[in-house]
Amino acid sequence: MAKKSVEARNRKRIRMVAQYAERRAALKKEGDVEGLQKLPRNSSPSRVRNRCMLTGRSRGVFSKFGLCRHEFRRLASEGKIPGVRKASW
C-alpha cells in the first residue's frame, strides 16, 4: 500500500491538470513559453503518475484496467475481470 499522502498528492495533481488544461492549451497554441513557465508545475500532465486503484502502487500498472500487476493477476485468477483468461497452449 502506498502512503496516503502520496496518493493525495497525485489526486491534487489530477485536479490541477484539469483546472489548467484550457489555459495551458491556449498558451501552447500561441507559443508563449514564458506564460507556460508561470503556471504551477503540478498543472503539467506529465507530473501525474498512473497508480493502482486498489493499492496505490505506482509501478507495474496496466492503464487499461487501472490495476497493478499483482492485483490484476489475483483478480484474473479469481475470474473477477470479465474477458480475461489465463493463457494455455
N, CA, C and O atoms as a CHARMM CRD file, in Angstrom:
* protein
*
  356
    1    1 MET  N      0.83100  -1.18300   0.00000 PROA 1      0.00000
    2    1 MET  CA     0.00000   0.00000   0.00000 PROA 1      0.00000
    3    1 MET  C      0.87700   1.24700   0.00000 PROA 1      0.00000
    4    1 MET  O      1.85200   1.34500   0.74500 PROA 1      0.00000
    5    2 ALA  N      0.51100   2.18100  -0.84000 PROA 2      0.00000
    6    2 ALA  CA     1.22600   3.44900  -0.88300 PROA 2      0.00000
    7    2 ALA  C      0.76000   4.32100   0.27900 PROA 2      0.00000
    8    2 ALA  O     -0.33400   4.15000   0.81600 PROA 2      0.00000
    9    3 LYS  N      1.62500   5.25800   0.64400 PROA 3      0.00000
   10    3 LYS  CA     1.25000   6.17600   1.71700 PROA 3      0.00000
   11    3 LYS  C      0.07100   7.03700   1.26600 PROA 3      0.00000
   12    3 LYS  O     -0.04200   7.38200   0.09000 PROA 3      0.00000
   13    4 LYS  N     -0.77700   7.36900   2.18300 PROA 4      0.00000
   14    4 LYS  CA    -1.96500   8.17300   1.86900 PROA 4      0.00000
   15    4 LYS  C     -1.56300   9.55200   1.35700 PROA 4      0.00000
   16    4 LYS  O     -2.25100  10.12600   0.51300 PROA 4      0.00000
   17    5 SER  N     -0.45300  10.08500   1.86500 PROA 5      0.00000
   18    5 SER  CA    -0.01800  11.41300   1.43900 PROA 5      0.00000
   19    5 SER  C      0.41600  11.40500  -0.02700 PROA 5      0.00000
   20    5 SER  O      0.20400  12.38500  -0.74100 PROA 5      0.00000
   21    6 VAL  N      1.02200  10.30700  -0.47600 PROA 6      0.00000
   22    6 VAL  CA     1.45700  10.19900  -1.86600 PROA 6      0.00000
   23    6 VAL  C      0.23500  10.10300  -2.78100 PROA 6      0.00000
   24    6 VAL  O      0.19800  10.72300  -3.84400 PROA 6      0.00000
   25    7 GLU  N     -0.75200   9.33100  -2.36700 PROA 7      0.00000
   26    7 GLU  CA    -1.98100   9.20800  -3.15500 PROA 7      0.00000
   27    7 GLU  C     -2.71500  10.54100  -3.21400 PROA 7      0.00000
   28    7 GLU  O     -3.24600  10.91300  -4.26000 PROA 7      0.00000
   29    8 ALA  N     -2.74900  11.26400  -2.09400 PROA 8      0.00000
   30    8 ALA  CA    -3.42500  12.55900  -2.05000 PROA 8      0.00000
   31    8 ALA  C     -2.70900  13.56700  -2.95000 PROA 8      0.00000
   32    8 ALA  O     -3.35800  14.37300  -3.61700 PROA 8      0.00000
   33    9 ARG  N     -1.39400  13.52500  -2.97100 PROA 9      0.00000
   34    9 ARG  CA    -0.61100  14.43000  -3.81900 PROA 9      0.00000
   35    9 ARG  C     -0.92300  14.17100  -5.28900 PROA 9      0.00000
   36    9 ARG  O     -1.04200  15.11100  -6.07500 PROA 9      0.00000
   37   10 ASN  N     -1.05500  12.91600  -5.65800 PROA 10     0.00000
   38   10 ASN  CA    -1.36300  12.57700  -7.04800 PROA 10     0.00000
   39   10 ASN  C     -2.77800  13.02700  -7.41600 PROA 10     0.00000
   40   10 ASN  O     -3.00600  13.52100  -8.52100 PROA 10     0.00000
   41   11 ARG  N     -3.73300  12.85600  -6.49000 PROA 11     0.00000
   42   11 ARG  CA    -5.10200  13.33100  -6.75300 PROA 11     0.00000
   43   11 ARG  C     -5.12500  14.84500  -6.92900 PROA 11     0.00000
   44   11 ARG  O     -5.86800  15.36300  -7.76300 PROA 11     0.00000
   45   12 LYS  N     -4.31700  15.55300  -6.14800 PROA 12     0.00000
   46   12 LYS  CA    -4.22600  17.00700  -6.26200 PROA 12     0.00000
   47   12 LYS  C     -3.68500  17.40200  -7.63000 PROA 12     0.00000
   48   12 LYS  O     -4.15600  18.36500  -8.23600 PROA 12     0.00000
   49   13 ARG  N     -2.70100  16.66000  -8.11100 PROA 13     0.00000
   50   13 ARG  CA    -2.13600  16.93100  -9.43800 PROA 13     0.00000
   51   13 ARG  C     -3.16800  16.70200 -10.52400 PROA 13     0.00000
   52   13 ARG  O     -3.24100  17.47000 -11.48300 PROA 13     0.00000
   53   14 ILE  N     -3.97000  15.64900 -10.38400 PROA 14     0.00000
   54   14 ILE  CA    -5.00600  15.34900 -11.38100 PROA 14     0.00000
   55   14 ILE  C     -6.01500  16.49500 -11.44500 PROA 14     0.00000
   56   14 ILE  O     -6.41800  16.91400 -12.53000 PROA 14     0.00000
   57   15 ARG  N     -6.42400  17.00100 -10.27300 PROA 15     0.00000
   58   15 ARG  CA    -7.35700  18.13800 -10.23500 PROA 15     0.00000
   59   15 ARG  C     -6.73900  19.37500 -10.88100 PROA 15     0.00000
   60   15 ARG  O     -7.40900  20.09500 -11.62200 PROA 15     0.00000
   61   16 MET  N     -5.46500  19.61900 -10.59900 PROA 16     0.00000
   62   16 MET  CA    -4.79700  20.80600 -11.10900 PROA 16     0.00000
   63   16 MET  C     -4.61700  20.73200 -12.62800 PROA 16     0.00000
   64   16 MET  O     -4.72600  21.75100 -13.31100 PROA 16     0.00000
   65   17 VAL  N     -4.34700  19.55400 -13.15600 PROA 17     0.00000
   66   17 VAL  CA    -4.22400  19.38700 -14.61100 PROA 17     0.00000
   67   17 VAL  C     -5.54900  19.74000 -15.27500 PROA 17     0.00000
   68   17 VAL  O     -5.57200  20.43800 -16.28900 PROA 17     0.00000
   69   18 ALA  N     -6.64600  19.26100 -14.70800 PROA 18     0.00000
   70   18 ALA  CA    -7.96900  19.55300 -15.26900 PROA 18     0.00000
   71   18 ALA  C     -8.28300  21.04800 -15.18200 PROA 18     0.00000
   72   18 ALA  O     -8.88100  21.61300 -16.09700 PROA 18     0.00000
   73   19 GLN  N     -7.88800  21.67300 -14.10500 PROA 19     0.00000
   74   19 GLN  CA    -8.17100  23.09000 -13.87200 PROA 19     0.00000
   75   19 GLN  C     -7.44400  23.97600 -14.88600 PROA 19     0.00000
   76   19 GLN  O     -8.01600  24.95100 -15.37300 PROA 19     0.00000
   77   20 TYR  N     -6.20200  23.65200 -15.20500 PROA 20     0.00000
   78   20 TYR  CA    -5.38200  24.49400 -16.06900 PROA 20     0.00000
   79   20 TYR  C     -5.31100  23.99300 -17.51100 PROA 20     0.00000
   80   20 TYR  O     -4.52900  24.53200 -18.29400 PROA 20     0.00000
   81   21 ALA  N     -6.08500  22.99800 -17.88700 PROA 21     0.00000
   82   21 ALA  CA    -5.97800  22.38600 -19.22000 PROA 21     0.00000
   83   21 ALA  C     -6.23800  23.39200 -20.33700 PROA 21     0.00000
   84   21 ALA  O     -5.46700  23.45600 -21.29500 PROA 21     0.00000
   85   22 GLU  N     -7.29900  24.17200 -20.23600 PROA 22     0.00000
   86   22 GLU  CA    -7.64700  25.12700 -21.29100 PROA 22     0.00000
   87   22 GLU  C     -6.59400  26.22400 -21.39600 PROA 22     0.00000
   88   22 GLU  O     -6.17000  26.58400 -22.49500 PROA 22     0.00000
   89   23 ARG  N     -6.17800  26.74800 -20.26200 PROA 23     0.00000
   90   23 ARG  CA    -5.18200  27.82300 -20.24100 PROA 23     0.00000
   91   23 ARG  C     -3.85600  27.32600 -20.82600 PROA 23     0.00000
   92   23 ARG  O     -3.20400  28.03200 -21.59600 PROA 23     0.00000
   93   24 ARG  N     -3.47100  26.11500 -20.45500 PROA 24     0.00000
   94   24 ARG  CA    -2.22600  25.52200 -20.94600 PROA 24     0.00000
   95   24 ARG  C     -2.29600  25.30900 -22.46400 PROA 24     0.00000
   96   24 ARG  O     -1.32900  25.58100 -23.17600 PROA 24     0.00000
   97   25 ALA  N     -3.43500  24.82400 -22.95300 PROA 25     0.00000
   98   25 ALA  CA    -3.59300  24.59100 -24.39300 PROA 25     0.00000
   99   25 ALA  C     -3.52100  25.90300 -25.16900 PROA 25     0.00000
  100   25 ALA  O     -2.91800  25.96000 -26.24000 PROA 25     0.00000
  101   26 ALA  N     -4.13200  26.95400 -24.63400 PROA 26     0.00000
  102   26 ALA  CA    -4.10400  28.26000 -25.30900 PROA 26     0.00000
  103   26 ALA  C     -2.67800  28.80700 -25.36200 PROA 26     0.00000
  104   26 ALA  O     -2.25200  29.32800 -26.39300 PROA 26     0.00000
  105   27 LEU  N     -1.94500  28.69300 -24.26900 PROA 27     0.00000
  106   27 LEU  CA    -0.57200  29.19000 -24.24200 PROA 27     0.00000
  107   27 LEU  C      0.32200  28.39600 -25.19100 PROA 27     0.00000
  108   27 LEU  O      1.21100  28.96200 -25.82800 PROA 27     0.00000
  109   28 LYS  N      0.08900  27.08700 -25.28500 PROA 28     0.00000
  110   28 LYS  CA     0.87900  26.26800 -26.21500 PROA 28     0.00000
  111   28 LYS  C      0.58700  26.65100 -27.65400 PROA 28     0.00000
  112   28 LYS  O      1.49200  26.68900 -28.48800 PROA 28     0.00000
  113   29 LYS  N     -0.69000  26.93800 -27.94900 PROA 29     0.00000
  114   29 LYS  CA    -1.07800  27.30300 -29.30500 PROA 29     0.00000
  115   29 LYS  C     -0.43200  28.62000 -29.70900 PROA 29     0.00000
  116   29 LYS  O     -0.00700  28.77900 -30.85400 PROA 29     0.00000
  117   30 GLU  N     -0.35500  29.57700 -28.76600 PROA 30     0.00000
  118   30 GLU  CA     0.27400  30.86200 -29.02900 PROA 30     0.00000
  119   30 GLU  C      1.79800  30.76300 -29.07900 PROA 30     0.00000
  120   30 GLU  O      2.46900  31.61800 -29.65600 PROA 30     0.00000
  121   31 GLY  N      2.32700  29.71500 -28.47100 PROA 31     0.00000
  122   31 GLY  CA     3.78300  29.56700 -28.40000 PROA 31     0.00000
  123   31 GLY  C      4.39800  30.40200 -27.29400 PROA 31     0.00000
  124   31 GLY  O      5.57700  30.74900 -27.35400 PROA 31     0.00000
  125   32 ASP  N      3.60200  30.72600 -26.28200 PROA 32     0.00000
  126   32 ASP  CA     4.05000  31.56000 -25.15800 PROA 32     0.00000
  127   32 ASP  C      4.74000  30.68800 -24.10500 PROA 32     0.00000
  128   32 ASP  O      4.09200  30.17300 -23.19400 PROA 32     0.00000
  129   33 VAL  N      6.04400  30.53100 -24.23800 PROA 33     0.00000
  130   33 VAL  CA     6.80100  29.67800 -23.33100 PROA 33     0.00000
  131   33 VAL  C      6.88800  30.30600 -21.94100 PROA 33     0.00000
  132   33 VAL  O      6.82100  29.60400 -20.93300 PROA 33     0.00000
  133   34 GLU  N      7.03700  31.63000 -21.89200 PROA 34     0.00000
  134   34 GLU  CA     7.13600  32.31500 -20.59600 PROA 34     0.00000
  135   34 GLU  C      5.83500  32.19400 -19.81100 PROA 34     0.00000
  136   34 GLU  O      5.85300  32.03700 -18.59000 PROA 34     0.00000
  137   35 GLY  N      4.71200  32.26600 -20.51100 PROA 35     0.00000
  138   35 GLY  CA     3.42000  32.09800 -19.85100 PROA 35     0.00000
  139   35 GLY  C      3.25000  30.69700 -19.29400 PROA 35     0.00000
  140   35 GLY  O      2.68600  30.51500 -18.21500 PROA 35     0.00000
  141   36 LEU  N      3.73700  29.71100 -20.02900 PROA 36     0.00000
  142   36 LEU  CA     3.67200  28.32300 -19.55900 PROA 36     0.00000
  143   36 LEU  C      4.52200  28.13900 -18.30700 PROA 36     0.00000
  144   36 LEU  O      4.13700  27.40800 -17.39400 PROA 36     0.00000
  145   37 GLN  N      5.67300  28.79700 -18.26300 PROA 37     0.00000
  146   37 GLN  CA     6.56000  28.65800 -17.10800 PROA 37     0.00000
  147   37 GLN  C      5.97000  29.27100 -15.85100 PROA 37     0.00000
  148   37 GLN  O      6.33600  28.88500 -14.74000 PROA 37     0.00000
  149   38 LYS  N      5.05700  30.22500 -16.01500 PROA 38     0.00000
  150   38 LYS  CA     4.44500  30.87800 -14.84900 PROA 38     0.00000
  151   38 LYS  C      3.31700  30.04100 -14.23400 PROA 38     0.00000
  152   38 LYS  O      2.89500  30.28400 -13.10400 PROA 38     0.00000
  153   39 LEU  N      2.84000  29.05800 -14.99300 PROA 39     0.00000
  154   39 LEU  CA     1.81100  28.16900 -14.45100 PROA 39     0.00000
  155   39 LEU  C      2.42900  27.27100 -13.38400 PROA 39     0.00000
  156   39 LEU  O      3.64000  27.05000 -13.39300 PROA 39     0.00000
  157   40 PRO  N      1.61500  26.75200 -12.46600 PROA 40     0.00000
  158   40 PRO  CA     2.15200  25.82800 -11.45400 PROA 40     0.00000
  159   40 PRO  C      2.72100  24.57000 -12.10000 PROA 40     0.00000
  160   40 PRO  O      2.20200  24.09000 -13.10700 PROA 40     0.00000
  161   41 ARG  N      3.78500  24.04500 -11.51500 PROA 41     0.00000
  162   41 ARG  CA     4.41700  22.84600 -12.06100 PROA 41     0.00000
  163   41 ARG  C      3.46300  21.66300 -12.07900 PROA 41     0.00000
  164   41 ARG  O      3.46900  20.86800 -13.01900 PROA 41     0.00000
  165   42 ASN  N      2.64900  21.54900 -11.04700 PROA 42     0.00000
  166   42 ASN  CA     1.74200  20.40100 -10.95200 PROA 42     0.00000
  167   42 ASN  C      0.58700  20.46800 -11.94200 PROA 42     0.00000
  168   42 ASN  O     -0.23100  19.55000 -11.99400 PROA 42     0.00000
  169   43 SER  N      0.50500  21.53400 -12.72500 PROA 43     0.00000
  170   43 SER  CA    -0.55300  21.60400 -13.73300 PROA 43     0.00000
  171   43 SER  C     -0.13400  20.92000 -15.02600 PROA 43     0.00000
  172   43 SER  O     -0.91800  20.84900 -15.97100 PROA 43     0.00000
  173   44 SER  N      1.08800  20.42000 -15.07600 PROA 44     0.00000
  174   44 SER  CA     1.56700  19.70000 -16.25200 PROA 44     0.00000
  175   44 SER  C      1.09500  18.25000 -16.19800 PROA 44     0.00000
  176   44 SER  O      1.25200  17.58900 -15.17100 PROA 44     0.00000
  177   45 PRO  N      0.52000  17.74800 -17.28900 PROA 45     0.00000
  178   45 PRO  CA     0.01800  16.36400 -17.28400 PROA 45     0.00000
  179   45 PRO  C      1.10200  15.31000 -17.08300 PROA 45     0.00000
  180   45 PRO  O      0.81600  14.20200 -16.63000 PROA 45     0.00000
  181   46 SER  N      2.34000  15.64900 -17.41800 PROA 46     0.00000
  182   46 SER  CA     3.40900  14.66100 -17.27800 PROA 46     0.00000
  183   46 SER  C      3.78500  14.39700 -15.82600 PROA 46     0.00000
  184   46 SER  O      4.51800  13.44800 -15.54800 PROA 46     0.00000
  185   47 ARG  N      3.30200  15.21500 -14.89400 PROA 47     0.00000
  186   47 ARG  CA     3.61900  15.00000 -13.48300 PROA 47     0.00000
  187   47 ARG  C      2.63700  14.05600 -12.78800 PROA 47     0.00000
  188   47 ARG  O      2.85300  13.65900 -11.64300 PROA 47     0.00000
  189   48 VAL  N      1.55400  13.70100 -13.49000 PROA 48     0.00000
  190   48 VAL  CA     0.57300  12.76400 -12.93000 PROA 48     0.00000
  191   48 VAL  C      1.11200  11.35000 -13.11300 PROA 48     0.00000
  192   48 VAL  O      1.61600  11.00100 -14.18100 PROA 48     0.00000
  193   49 ARG  N      1.00400  10.54700 -12.07400 PROA 49     0.00000
  194   49 ARG  CA     1.53500   9.19200 -12.07800 PROA 49     0.00000
  195   49 ARG  C      0.38200   8.20300 -12.13400 PROA 49     0.00000
  196   49 ARG  O     -0.59900   8.35600 -11.40600 PROA 49     0.00000
  197   50 ASN  N      0.48700   7.17800 -13.00000 PROA 50     0.00000
  198   50 ASN  CA    -0.50500   6.10200 -13.00900 PROA 50     0.00000
  199   50 ASN  C     -0.36100   5.30200 -11.72600 PROA 50     0.00000
  200   50 ASN  O      0.73900   4.86800 -11.38600 PROA 50     0.00000
  201   51 ARG  N     -1.44800   5.10400 -11.02000 PROA 51     0.00000
  202   51 ARG  CA    -1.41500   4.34900  -9.77600 PROA 51     0.00000
  203   51 ARG  C     -2.52700   3.31800  -9.76700 PROA 51     0.00000
  204   51 ARG  O     -3.57500   3.50600 -10.38500 PROA 51     0.00000
  205   52 CYS  N     -2.28100   2.21500  -9.04900 PROA 52     0.00000
  206   52 CYS  CA    -3.27500   1.15900  -8.90900 PROA 52     0.00000
  207   52 CYS  C     -4.45900   1.70000  -8.10500 PROA 52     0.00000
  208   52 CYS  O     -4.27800   2.38800  -7.10100 PROA 52     0.00000
  209   53 MET  N     -5.66500   1.38200  -8.55800 PROA 53     0.00000
  210   53 MET  CA    -6.86100   1.87000  -7.87000 PROA 53     0.00000
  211   53 MET  C     -7.04400   1.19900  -6.51400 PROA 53     0.00000
  212   53 MET  O     -7.61700   1.79800  -5.60300 PROA 53     0.00000
  213   54 LEU  N     -6.56900  -0.02500  -6.36700 PROA 54     0.00000
  214   54 LEU  CA    -6.78100  -0.75600  -5.11800 PROA 54     0.00000
  215   54 LEU  C     -5.68500  -0.51500  -4.09100 PROA 54     0.00000
  216   54 LEU  O     -5.97000  -0.29800  -2.91400 PROA 54     0.00000
  217   55 THR  N     -4.42400  -0.55300  -4.53900 PROA 55     0.00000
  218   55 THR  CA    -3.31400  -0.48100  -3.59000 PROA 55     0.00000
  219   55 THR  C     -2.56500   0.83300  -3.61300 PROA 55     0.00000
  220   55 THR  O     -1.89100   1.17100  -2.64000 PROA 55     0.00000
  221   56 GLY  N     -2.66600   1.58700  -4.70600 PROA 56     0.00000
  222   56 GLY  CA    -1.91500   2.82900  -4.82300 PROA 56     0.00000
  223   56 GLY  C     -0.50800   2.62000  -5.34300 PROA 56     0.00000
  224   56 GLY  O      0.26700   3.57300  -5.41900 PROA 56     0.00000
  225   57 ARG  N     -0.15600   1.38200  -5.70500 PROA 57     0.00000
  226   57 ARG  CA     1.17200   1.08400  -6.21900 PROA 57     0.00000
  227   57 ARG  C      1.40300   1.85400  -7.52200 PROA 57     0.00000
  228   57 ARG  O      0.49900   1.98000  -8.34700 PROA 57     0.00000
  229   58 SER  N      2.63300   2.37000  -7.69500 PROA 58     0.00000
  230   58 SER  CA     2.91000   3.21100  -8.85000 PROA 58     0.00000
  231   58 SER  C      3.60400   2.47300  -9.98500 PROA 58     0.00000
  232   58 SER  O      3.62900   2.96300 -11.11400 PROA 58     0.00000
  233   59 ARG  N      4.16000   1.31500  -9.70600 PROA 59     0.00000
  234   59 ARG  CA     4.89000   0.58800 -10.74300 PROA 59     0.00000
  235   59 ARG  C      4.10000  -0.63500 -11.18900 PROA 59     0.00000
  236   59 ARG  O      3.36500  -1.24000 -10.40800 PROA 59     0.00000
  237   60 GLY  N      4.26600  -0.98200 -12.44900 PROA 60     0.00000
  238   60 GLY  CA     3.60400  -2.17000 -12.98200 PROA 60     0.00000
  239   60 GLY  C      2.10200  -2.01400 -13.07000 PROA 60     0.00000
  240   60 GLY  O      1.36200  -2.95000 -12.76700 PROA 60     0.00000
  241   61 VAL  N      1.63400  -0.82800 -13.48500 PROA 61     0.00000
  242   61 VAL  CA     0.19700  -0.56200 -13.55600 PROA 61     0.00000
  243   61 VAL  C     -0.27100  -0.70800 -14.99700 PROA 61     0.00000
  244   61 VAL  O      0.28200  -0.08100 -15.90000 PROA 61     0.00000
  245   62 PHE  N     -1.28700  -1.53200 -15.21100 PROA 62     0.00000
  246   62 PHE  CA    -1.91600  -1.65900 -16.51800 PROA 62     0.00000
  247   62 PHE  C     -2.92500  -0.52800 -16.64500 PROA 62     0.00000
  248   62 PHE  O     -3.94000  -0.51600 -15.94900 PROA 62     0.00000
  249   63 SER  N     -2.65100   0.41600 -17.52600 PROA 63     0.00000
  250   63 SER  CA    -3.50600   1.59700 -17.62100 PROA 63     0.00000
  251   63 SER  C     -4.91500   1.23900 -18.10700 PROA 63     0.00000
  252   63 SER  O     -5.88300   1.91000 -17.75000 PROA 63     0.00000
  253   64 LYS  N     -5.03000   0.18500 -18.92000 PROA 64     0.00000
  254   64 LYS  CA    -6.34600  -0.22100 -19.42600 PROA 64     0.00000
  255   64 LYS  C     -7.27300  -0.64600 -18.28800 PROA 64     0.00000
  256   64 LYS  O     -8.47900  -0.40600 -18.34200 PROA 64     0.00000
  257   65 PHE  N     -6.71500  -1.26700 -17.27200 PROA 65     0.00000
  258   65 PHE  CA    -7.51600  -1.77100 -16.15800 PROA 65     0.00000
  259   65 PHE  C     -7.38400  -0.91900 -14.89900 PROA 65     0.00000
  260   65 PHE  O     -8.24100  -0.98400 -14.01700 PROA 65     0.00000
  261   66 GLY  N     -6.32400  -0.12300 -14.80500 PROA 66     0.00000
  262   66 GLY  CA    -6.10600   0.70500 -13.62400 PROA 66     0.00000
  263   66 GLY  C     -5.64300  -0.09500 -12.41800 PROA 66     0.00000
  264   66 GLY  O     -5.81700   0.32700 -11.27400 PROA 66     0.00000
  265   67 LEU  N     -5.04400  -1.26500 -12.68600 PROA 67     0.00000
  266   67 LEU  CA    -4.60200  -2.14100 -11.60500 PROA 67     0.00000
  267   67 LEU  C     -3.12600  -2.46400 -11.76800 PROA 67     0.00000
  268   67 LEU  O     -2.61100  -2.51900 -12.88400 PROA 67     0.00000
  269   68 CYS  N     -2.44700  -2.67700 -10.63800 PROA 68     0.00000
  270   68 CYS  CA    -1.05900  -3.11800 -10.71800 PROA 68     0.00000
  271   68 CYS  C     -1.04400  -4.60000 -11.06800 PROA 68     0.00000
  272   68 CYS  O     -2.06600  -5.28300 -10.99600 PROA 68     0.00000
  273   69 ARG  N      0.12700  -5.07800 -11.44500 PROA 69     0.00000
  274   69 ARG  CA     0.24200  -6.45300 -11.93100 PROA 69     0.00000
  275   69 ARG  C     -0.14300  -7.48200 -10.87900 PROA 69     0.00000
  276   69 ARG  O     -0.67600  -8.53800 -11.22000 PROA 69     0.00000
  277   70 HSD  N      0.11700  -7.19500  -9.60800 PROA 70     0.00000
  278   70 HSD  CA    -0.21300  -8.14900  -8.54200 PROA 70     0.00000
  279   70 HSD  C     -1.72800  -8.29300  -8.40100 PROA 70     0.00000
  280   70 HSD  O     -2.26000  -9.40300  -8.36500 PROA 70     0.00000
  281   71 GLU  N     -2.40800  -7.14900  -8.32400 PROA 71     0.00000
  282   71 GLU  CA    -3.85900  -7.17500  -8.16800 PROA 71     0.00000
  283   71 GLU  C     -4.54200  -7.68900  -9.43100 PROA 71     0.00000
  284   71 GLU  O     -5.55600  -8.38300  -9.35800 PROA 71     0.00000
  285   72 PHE  N     -3.98200  -7.34600 -10.58700 PROA 72     0.00000
  286   72 PHE  CA    -4.55400  -7.84500 -11.84100 PROA 72     0.00000
  287   72 PHE  C     -4.51600  -9.36600 -11.87500 PROA 72     0.00000
  288   72 PHE  O     -5.50500 -10.00900 -12.22800 PROA 72     0.00000
  289   73 ARG  N     -3.37800  -9.93900 -11.50700 PROA 73     0.00000
  290   73 ARG  CA    -3.23300 -11.39900 -11.53200 PROA 73     0.00000
  291   73 ARG  C     -4.17000 -12.06500 -10.52800 PROA 73     0.00000
  292   73 ARG  O     -4.78500 -13.09000 -10.82200 PROA 73     0.00000
  293   74 ARG  N     -4.27100 -11.46800  -9.33800 PROA 74     0.00000
  294   74 ARG  CA    -5.13800 -12.03000  -8.31100 PROA 74     0.00000
  295   74 ARG  C     -6.59800 -12.01900  -8.75900 PROA 74     0.00000
  296   74 ARG  O     -7.29300 -13.02900  -8.65400 PROA 74     0.00000
  297   75 LEU  N     -7.05200 -10.88400  -9.25400 PROA 75     0.00000
  298   75 LEU  CA    -8.44400 -10.76800  -9.67900 PROA 75     0.00000
  299   75 LEU  C     -8.73400 -11.61500 -10.92000 PROA 75     0.00000
  300   75 LEU  O     -9.81900 -12.18300 -11.04500 PROA 75     0.00000
  301   76 ALA  N     -7.76500 -11.70000 -11.83700 PROA 76     0.00000
  302   76 ALA  CA    -7.95700 -12.52300 -13.03500 PROA 76     0.00000
  303   76 ALA  C     -8.03900 -13.99900 -12.65300 PROA 76     0.00000
  304   76 ALA  O     -8.83100 -14.74300 -13.23200 PROA 76     0.00000
  305   77 SER  N     -7.23500 -14.42600 -11.69300 PROA 77     0.00000
  306   77 SER  CA    -7.27200 -15.82900 -11.25400 PROA 77     0.00000
  307   77 SER  C     -8.60000 -16.16600 -10.59100 PROA 77     0.00000
  308   77 SER  O     -9.09400 -17.28900 -10.69900 PROA 77     0.00000
  309   78 GLU  N     -9.17200 -15.18100  -9.90200 PROA 78     0.00000
  310   78 GLU  CA   -10.47200 -15.38900  -9.25400 PROA 78     0.00000
  311   78 GLU  C    -11.62600 -15.25100 -10.24300 PROA 78     0.00000
  312   78 GLU  O    -12.77500 -15.52100  -9.89400 PROA 78     0.00000
  313   79 GLY  N    -11.32600 -14.82900 -11.48700 PROA 79     0.00000
  314   79 GLY  CA   -12.37000 -14.67300 -12.50600 PROA 79     0.00000
  315   79 GLY  C    -13.20100 -13.43000 -12.32800 PROA 79     0.00000
  316   79 GLY  O    -14.35000 -13.39300 -12.76700 PROA 79     0.00000
  317   80 LYS  N    -12.65700 -12.41000 -11.69700 PROA 80     0.00000
  318   80 LYS  CA   -13.42500 -11.19500 -11.42000 PROA 80     0.00000
  319   80 LYS  C    -13.23000 -10.10000 -12.46100 PROA 80     0.00000
  320   80 LYS  O    -13.85400  -9.04200 -12.37600 PROA 80     0.00000
  321   81 ILE  N    -12.35500 -10.35400 -13.45700 PROA 81     0.00000
  322   81 ILE  CA   -12.16800  -9.39000 -14.53600 PROA 81     0.00000
  323   81 ILE  C    -12.75900 -10.01300 -15.79300 PROA 81     0.00000
  324   81 ILE  O    -12.21900 -10.99100 -16.31000 PROA 81     0.00000
  325   82 PRO  N    -13.86300  -9.45900 -16.29100 PROA 82     0.00000
  326   82 PRO  CA   -14.52600 -10.05900 -17.45500 PROA 82     0.00000
  327   82 PRO  C    -13.65300 -10.02500 -18.70300 PROA 82     0.00000
  328   82 PRO  O    -12.99300  -9.02500 -18.98700 PROA 82     0.00000
  329   83 GLY  N    -13.65700 -11.12200 -19.43800 PROA 83     0.00000
  330   83 GLY  CA   -12.93100 -11.21500 -20.68900 PROA 83     0.00000
  331   83 GLY  C    -11.46000 -11.55500 -20.55800 PROA 83     0.00000
  332   83 GLY  O    -10.74900 -11.60600 -21.56100 PROA 83     0.00000
  333   84 VAL  N    -10.98500 -11.79200 -19.32700 PROA 84     0.00000
  334   84 VAL  CA    -9.57200 -12.11700 -19.11900 PROA 84     0.00000
  335   84 VAL  C     -9.48000 -13.55600 -18.68600 PROA 84     0.00000
  336   84 VAL  O    -10.11500 -13.97700 -17.71900 PROA 84     0.00000
  337   85 ARG  N     -8.65300 -14.32900 -19.43900 PROA 85     0.00000
  338   85 ARG  CA    -8.42900 -15.73300 -19.10000 PROA 85     0.00000
  339   85 ARG  C     -6.96000 -16.01800 -19.09000 PROA 85     0.00000
  340   85 ARG  O     -6.18400 -15.33500 -19.75900 PROA 85     0.00000
  341   86 LYS  N     -6.56700 -17.01100 -18.34500 PROA 86     0.00000
  342   86 LYS  CA    -5.16800 -17.43100 -18.32500 PROA 86     0.00000
  343   86 LYS  C     -4.85200 -18.12700 -19.64700 PROA 86     0.00000
  344   86 LYS  O     -5.61800 -18.96000 -20.13100 PROA 86     0.00000
  345   87 ALA  N     -3.71900 -17.76700 -20.20900 PROA 87     0.00000
  346   87 ALA  CA    -3.33800 -18.33900 -21.49700 PROA 87     0.00000
  347   87 ALA  C     -2.93300 -19.78900 -21.33600 PROA 87     0.00000
  348   87 ALA  O     -2.32100 -20.16100 -20.33400 PROA 87     0.00000
  349   88 SER  N     -3.27200 -20.60900 -22.31900 PROA 88     0.00000
  350   88 SER  CA    -2.82300 -22.00300 -22.34000 PROA 88     0.00000
  351   88 SER  C     -2.70600 -22.43400 -23.78500 PROA 88     0.00000
  352   88 SER  O     -3.58300 -22.14200 -24.59700 PROA 88     0.00000
  353   89 TRP  N     -1.63300 -23.12400 -24.11100 PROA 89     0.00000
  354   89 TRP  CA    -1.43500 -23.61800 -25.47500 PROA 89     0.00000
  355   89 TRP  C     -0.66900 -24.89400 -25.50200 PROA 89     0.00000
  356   89 TRP  O     -0.41800 -25.44100 -26.57600 PROA 89     0.00000
